[in-house]
Every structure is written in structure tokens, then in C-alpha cells.
Amino acid sequence: MKTADRTAAGTVPRRTPRPRADALRNRERIVAAAREMFVEFGQDVPLDEVARRAGVGNATLYRNFPDRAALIHEVVLSVTSRTTDRAEEAVAEEADPFAALCRFVHAAADERIGALCPMLSGSFDRDHPELLAERRRLEEAVEGLVARAMSAGRLRTDIAVGDVMVGLSQLTRPLPGVACQGIDRFTHRHLQLFLDGLEAPARSELPGTAATLEDLRHRS
């Protein structure tokens, strides 16, 4: 009996082989290297430099990501998903809502969330269903963190989720024209100064209006 006949007769069709473990590791190394280099040098960094940092050949990089847009998409997806995981972990493991928010902000910096902002103004498909789903998941997680901290009286009430995201993104990206080497050692220090300014009771009156997620979408 031919393979097609066996399948038609009700047997389980042959599955597509899963990628080998070493192939998956190579893909993960490429994404991790690209995530770091996009933050340090921008999304136009030469892809052969990404391959070199990942410890793979150019052929391996292009076998996984046929063009720059595919690699950028995967980096954005990975950073978004991993950052959401950190938010969910903070909620599950921190009893104090403000401590949970602080833990998330520092963890998001370690996940290189600053890599997202330059890409959101790029030419890749920001409205890809997979990316939209992960972005919604992240937004809901951060909205939950902010709402809980505010309800507990631990977060000043004249801010919104957009303020947290703007502060986080700006403080985790190198300044234009400044070499990145060594800058990371200041990131968590400056994030803590930012978080101290968010804690209730408020010590000042903020100018303007709170930044919402809707504001950020309209500006991206």
C-alpha cells in the first residue's frame, strides 16, 4: 500500500521533522545577538556583524532569516513576549503592587525593551497578527501592574500606563552619538530614580497630561 493510501485509510500522516536542538540554539543565538546590537547600533547594523556576535556563519543567519525584515520581526516578537513574561512573574511573586511594578521595570530593561522603539518606526509590518497579539498581551500586563499599584495607593494618580512605557523606553536606550560600552551600568540606577518619582505620595505637580497607550499608538 502506498503512503497516500495508508493516510487515506486512517493512519497518522508522517509529521514534519522538528528542527534539531543545535539548529534551535543557533536561531536563539542570532535573535539574542540581534537584540543587543539593535539597541547598541540601530536596526541597520550589518547582518554579518550580527552573525559574528552570535557565533554562526552568514549562511546560518540567512537560512533562519532570509532578510533584515524577518530578523527585525523576530526580535520585536521575542522582546515583547519575554517582557510580558517578566510582568506576569512580577505579579505572581510580589505581594506589594508597587514592588511588582518596580521589579517589572528593571526586568524589562534586562530584556532590552529599548530595542522596540527604533523598530516601531521602521518599514516592517507592525500590524502582523502575531505581533499585534503579543503587543496586546504586554499592554494588558502593564495596565494590570499600574492599576493594582494605583488602587493600593502606592502609585501617584496623575500618571498613566503610557508614562511608564515612555520612561522605560527612553531610559533603556543609549543617547544618540554616545558609545554604548559601559552605559548599561547606569540603566538600573536611573530607572530607580524614575520609579521613585512614580511612587505615592507625589512630591510634585506634573505638567501636561498623562500619556496613555492610545497616545503612544498615534505617535508611532
C-alpha positions as CSV (number, residue, x, y, z in Angstrom):
1,M,0.0,0.0,0.0
2,K,1.3,3.4,-0.9
3,T,1.8,6.2,1.7
4,A,-1.1,8.2,0.3
5,D,-3.3,5.1,0.7
6,R,-2.2,4.4,4.2
7,T,-3.0,8.0,5.1
8,A,-6.4,7.8,3.5
9,A,-7.1,4.6,5.3
10,G,-6.8,6.4,8.6
11,T,-3.3,6.0,9.7
12,V,-1.5,9.1,11.2
13,P,0.4,11.0,8.5
14,R,4.1,11.4,8.8
15,R,5.0,14.5,10.8
16,T,7.4,17.2,9.6
17,P,10.7,16.6,11.5
18,R,11.3,19.0,14.3
19,P,14.3,21.3,14.0
20,R,17.4,19.8,15.6
21,A,18.4,21.1,19.0
22,D,21.6,22.7,17.6
23,A,19.6,24.5,14.9
24,L,17.2,25.9,17.5
25,R,20.2,27.1,19.6
26,N,21.6,28.8,16.6
27,R,18.4,30.6,15.9
28,E,18.1,31.7,19.6
29,R,21.7,33.0,19.5
30,I,21.0,35.0,16.4
31,V,18.0,36.6,17.9
32,A,19.8,37.4,21.1
33,A,22.8,38.9,19.3
34,A,20.5,41.0,17.1
35,R,18.5,42.2,20.1
36,E,21.7,43.5,21.7
37,M,23.2,45.0,18.5
38,F,19.9,46.7,17.5
39,V,20.0,48.5,20.9
40,E,23.6,49.4,20.6
41,F,23.9,50.4,16.9
42,G,20.4,50.6,15.5
43,Q,18.5,48.2,13.2
44,D,20.7,48.9,10.2
45,V,23.7,47.2,11.8
46,P,25.4,44.9,9.2
47,L,23.9,41.4,9.4
48,D,27.3,39.8,9.1
49,E,28.2,41.5,12.4
50,V,25.1,40.0,14.0
51,A,26.2,36.6,12.7
52,R,29.7,37.1,14.1
53,R,28.4,38.1,17.5
54,A,26.1,35.1,17.5
55,G,28.9,32.8,16.7
56,V,27.4,31.5,13.5
57,G,28.1,31.8,9.8
58,N,26.3,34.1,7.4
59,A,24.7,31.1,5.7
60,T,23.2,30.0,9.0
61,L,21.8,33.5,9.7
62,Y,20.2,33.7,6.2
63,R,18.8,30.2,6.5
64,N,16.9,31.3,9.5
65,F,16.1,34.9,8.5
66,P,16.1,35.5,4.7
67,D,16.2,39.2,5.1
68,R,16.5,42.0,7.6
69,A,12.7,42.5,7.9
70,A,12.4,38.8,9.0
71,L,15.1,39.2,11.7
72,I,13.6,42.5,13.0
73,H,10.2,40.9,13.2
74,E,11.5,38.0,15.3
75,V,13.5,40.4,17.6
76,V,10.4,42.5,18.2
77,L,8.3,39.4,18.8
78,S,10.9,37.9,21.2
79,V,11.4,41.1,23.2
80,T,7.7,41.7,23.5
81,S,6.9,38.1,24.6
82,R,9.8,37.9,27.1
83,T,9.0,41.3,28.6
84,T,5.3,40.2,29.1
85,D,6.6,37.1,30.9
86,R,8.5,39.3,33.3
87,A,5.4,41.3,34.0
88,E,3.4,38.2,34.8
89,E,6.1,36.8,37.0
90,A,6.3,40.1,39.0
91,V,2.5,40.0,39.6
92,A,2.6,36.4,40.7
93,E,5.6,36.7,43.0
94,E,5.4,40.2,44.6
95,A,2.8,40.9,47.3
96,D,3.4,44.6,47.1
97,P,1.9,46.0,43.9
98,F,4.5,48.8,43.7
99,A,7.3,46.4,44.3
100,A,5.8,44.3,41.4
101,L,5.9,47.3,39.1
102,C,9.5,48.1,40.1
103,R,10.5,44.5,39.5
104,F,8.9,44.6,36.1
105,V,10.6,47.8,35.0
106,H,14.1,46.6,36.0
107,A,13.4,43.2,34.3
108,A,12.1,44.9,31.2
109,A,15.4,46.8,31.0
110,D,17.3,43.5,31.2
111,E,15.2,42.1,28.3
112,R,16.3,45.1,26.2
113,I,12.9,46.6,25.8
114,G,14.6,49.7,24.4
115,A,15.2,47.6,21.2
116,L,11.5,48.0,20.4
117,C,11.2,51.8,19.9
118,P,13.5,52.3,16.9
119,M,11.9,49.4,15.1
120,L,8.3,50.6,15.6
121,S,9.0,53.4,13.2
122,G,10.6,51.1,10.6
123,S,9.3,49.7,7.4
124,F,8.5,46.2,8.7
125,D,4.9,45.0,9.2
126,R,3.8,46.4,12.6
127,D,0.3,45.1,12.1
128,H,1.3,41.5,11.7
129,P,-1.3,39.4,13.6
130,E,1.4,37.6,15.6
131,L,3.0,40.9,16.7
132,L,-0.4,42.6,17.5
133,A,-1.3,39.7,19.7
134,E,1.9,39.9,21.7
135,R,1.6,43.7,21.9
136,R,-1.9,43.4,23.4
137,R,-0.7,40.8,25.8
138,L,2.1,43.1,27.0
139,E,-0.2,46.2,27.2
140,E,-2.7,44.2,29.3
141,A,0.0,43.0,31.7
142,V,1.4,46.5,32.2
143,E,-2.0,48.0,32.6
144,G,-2.7,45.5,35.3
145,L,0.5,46.3,37.1
146,V,-0.2,50.0,37.1
147,A,-3.9,49.6,38.1
148,R,-3.0,47.4,41.1
149,A,-0.3,49.8,42.3
150,M,-2.6,52.8,41.9
151,S,-5.5,51.0,43.6
152,A,-3.3,50.2,46.6
153,G,-2.3,53.9,46.9
154,R,1.3,53.1,46.1
155,L,1.4,54.9,42.7
156,R,0.7,58.5,42.0
157,T,-2.6,59.0,40.3
158,D,-1.6,61.7,37.8
159,I,0.2,59.2,35.5
160,A,-0.9,56.5,33.1
161,V,0.5,53.4,31.5
162,G,2.0,55.4,28.7
163,D,4.1,57.4,31.1
164,V,5.6,54.2,32.4
165,M,6.3,52.9,28.9
166,V,7.8,56.1,27.7
167,G,10.1,56.4,30.7
168,L,11.2,52.8,30.4
169,S,11.9,53.0,26.7
170,Q,13.9,56.3,27.0
171,L,16.0,55.2,29.9
172,T,17.0,51.9,28.3
173,R,18.3,53.3,25.0
174,P,21.7,54.8,24.5
175,L,21.8,58.5,23.9
176,P,22.5,59.4,20.2
177,G,26.2,59.8,19.5
178,V,27.2,58.1,22.8
179,A,29.2,54.9,22.7
180,C,27.2,52.2,24.4
181,Q,30.1,50.4,26.1
182,G,29.7,50.9,29.9
183,I,26.3,52.8,29.6
184,D,24.4,49.8,30.9
185,R,25.8,50.2,34.4
186,F,23.8,53.4,34.8
187,T,20.5,52.0,33.5
188,H,19.1,50.5,36.7
189,R,20.3,53.4,38.7
190,H,18.4,55.9,36.5
191,L,15.3,53.6,36.4
192,Q,15.2,53.6,40.2
193,L,15.2,57.4,40.2
194,F,12.3,57.3,37.7
195,L,10.4,54.8,39.8
196,D,11.0,56.9,43.0
197,G,9.2,59.7,41.1
198,L,6.2,57.5,40.4
199,E,5.7,56.4,44.0
200,A,2.8,57.9,46.0
201,P,2.5,60.4,47.6
202,A,3.5,62.6,44.7
203,R,6.2,65.1,45.5
204,S,5.5,67.5,42.6
205,E,2.8,68.5,40.2
206,L,3.4,67.2,36.7
207,P,3.0,69.5,33.7
208,G,0.7,68.4,30.8
209,T,-1.5,65.3,30.8
210,A,-0.8,61.7,31.4
211,A,0.4,59.6,28.5
212,T,-1.9,56.8,27.5
213,L,-1.3,53.7,25.4
214,E,-3.6,55.3,22.8
215,D,-1.3,58.4,22.7
216,L,1.7,56.1,22.0
217,R,-0.1,54.3,19.2
218,H,-0.9,57.5,17.4
219,R,2.7,58.7,17.6
220,S,4.3,55.6,16.4
